[in-house]
Amino acid sequence: MSIDAIQLEEFRALRATIRDRAIARVILLAISWVGWAAIATAIMLVLPATPLLALPLVLVLAAFEVNLVAVRATDRICDYLRVVFEERRAVPGWETASADLARRHPAATADPLFFWIFVAVLCANYLCVVVAVGETADPSARVREDSLDLAVATVLHGAVLLRFVLARRGLVSGRAGELERLRTAIHDQGDGVSSPDSSTSR
């Protein structure tokens, strides 16, 4: 099999990987959001206790982290396709065009993290906490305890929201640096393969 044929198979395999991961992410997120709704609803109907509402919060955070890892891995594959199959051949393709579009019109760029959906789910979970505190409040005995539960829940939800914001900002700001590191790595790899000294030293 020639080098061009191998690269063509690699290109097709990586494209298929991007497509499959995108489908898997959407399915995973849909299951996570439905699971959150089911758990939160069950807690509110059966036992509206504030500490129990930390369980759906953990589910939301876990889904976000898994999605973040998947997005970063997919971005790395896209950068590889851009450098190896477009920049090396001096033929701008989809990866180069989409990157330029995102750079020139960031507001029109799709949100792979589904940031605002996660924020909406987080706000809904916090609303459940507020409702649960109101239903379990007892003016004669539980005012202080309920206030403490609400304060802890507020801090936890605020920390998760901060994590969402920082992750989104880091993903956007780190793309340029990741692309440059990949360019350097591929360039060094090419030099190592073509250099007779490096091949004999191995």
N, C-alpha and C positions, 0 to 999 in steps of 0.2 A: 504493500500500500504506500503510495507516494505521500510526501509531506503535505501537499495541498489536500489530498483526500483525508488525511488524518485531521488536519485543521478544520475541514468541512464537517467531519463527524463531531469534533469537539464543539464547534459552533452550534450545531444542531442540538447536541446534548445539553449544553449550557442554556440555550433558549428554552428547551423543554423543562429544565430545572427551574428557571424563572417562572414559567407558566404554572408548573405544578405547585410551587411554593406559594404563588399568589392565590391559587384556588384553596390550598390548605389553610392559609392564613384567614381567608374569609370564612371558611367553615368553622375553624377554631374559634374565631371571635364571635360568630353567631351563636355557637354552643355556649360560650362563656357568658354572653349577655343574657341568653335565655336561662342559663343556670343561675346567674345572679338574681334575676327576677323571681325565679321559682323559690330560691332559698330565702330571699328577703320577704316575699309574700307569705311563705310558710311561717317564718318567725313572727311576722306581724299578726297573723291570724291565730297562731297557737299560743305563743309566749312572747309578747312584745317586750323583751328585755334588751336594754342597751348593749351589754357586753356581747350578746349573741350576734348582734349586727356587725361585729368585727369579722365574722366568717365570710359573708358576701364581699366585704371590703378586701379581704385577702385574695379572694377569687378574682376580683377586678384587677388588683395589682399584679397578680401572677399572669393573667391574660395579657396585660400591657407589656410585661417584661418579655414574655415569649414572643409577642409580636415585634417588639423592638429588636430582639436578636435576629429574627427572621428577616426583618427589613435591612439590617446592617449586612447580613450575609448576602442578600440579594443585590444590594448596592455594590458590594465588592465584585460580584459576578458581572454586573453591568459595566463597572469600571474596567474590568479585565477585557470584556468584549470591545469596549471603546478603544483601549490602548492597543490591543493585539490585532484586531480585525479592521479597525478604522484608521487610527492614527498612523500605524506602521505602513499601511497601504495607501495612505493619503487619500482615502475615500470616505468623506463624512457620511455617516449613516444615522440610524435612529438614535443611538446612544449619544452621539455628539449633538444632534439636533435637539433632543429632549433636555440635555444638560444646558445648552445655550438658552433654550426657552425658559427653563427654571431660573437661570441667572438673570435674564432680562426682565422677566415677568414673574417674580416670586409669588405674587398674590394669586396667580392663575394656576399654580402648581398643585397637583393632587396631594392629599395628605395621607401618606401610607401608614401613619400611626393611628389614624382615626382619632386624633387628639380630642376634638370637640365632642365626639360621641362618648369617649371615656370620661370627659369632664361632666357631661350630662348625667351619666350613670353614677358618678361620684356624688354629684349634688343630690340625686334622687336617694342615694343611700344615706346621705346625711339628713335628708328630710325624714326618712324613716326613723332615724335616731331621735330627732326632735319629737316626732309623734309618739314614739315609744316612751320617752321621758315624760311627756304630758299624760300618757295613760297610766303610768305607774306612780305618778307623783302622789304623795300623801303629805298634806301640809303639816300634820302633827309630828311626823317621825322621819320622813324620807326627803325632806327638802335639801338638806346638805348632801346626802348621798347622791341624789339625782343630779344636783349641780356638779358634783365631782365627775359623775359619769359623762355628763354632757361636755364638760371641759376636756376630759380625756379623749372623747370621741372627736371633738373639734380639732384637737392637736393632731390626732391620727389622720383625719381627713385632710387637714392642711398639709401634713407631711407628704401624703400621697399626691396631692395636687402639685406640690413643689417638685416632686419627683417627675411628674408628667411634664412640667414646664422645662426643667433642666434637661431631661432626656430629649425633648423635641429640639431645644436650642443646640444641644451637643450634636445631634444628628445632622442638623443643617450646617452648623459651623465646621464640623469635622469632615465633611465630604471632600472639600478641596485638598486638605492635607492628606487624606486617605488616597486620593487619586495620584498625588505627587509621589507618595511613598510607593505606590504600585508601579508607577512609571520607572522609578529608580530601581526597584527590585527586578523588573522585567529587563531593563537595560543592562543591569549588572549580570543577570543570568545569561543574556545573549552574548555579552563579552566573555563570560566564562566558558561558554560552549565553543565559541569561535577561536579562543586563545589556545595554541598548542601547549603552552606551559601549564595552563590550568588543567587540560585534559590529561597530560602525562603525570601531573602531581596527584591526580585522583587514582 
